[in-house]
Amino acid sequence: MGILIFIVILLFVAGGLLILLRSANSHKIPSNIKAQPYRDEDD
C-alpha cells in the first residue's frame, strides 16, 4: 500500500514539473525583438 501511495505522489510531482516546464518555455521573447533605450521623462 505504501508503494502505491509513493508512485501516485511521484506521478503528481513529475506531472507538475512537466506543466511548469512547458509553461516556462512558452513565454520566451522572440530573438528579433531588441531592447529599447531608457528615456528620461525629465528632459
Secondary structure, DSSP 8 states (H G I E B T S, - for coil): -HHHHHHHHHHHHHHHHHHHHHHHHTT---TT--------TT-
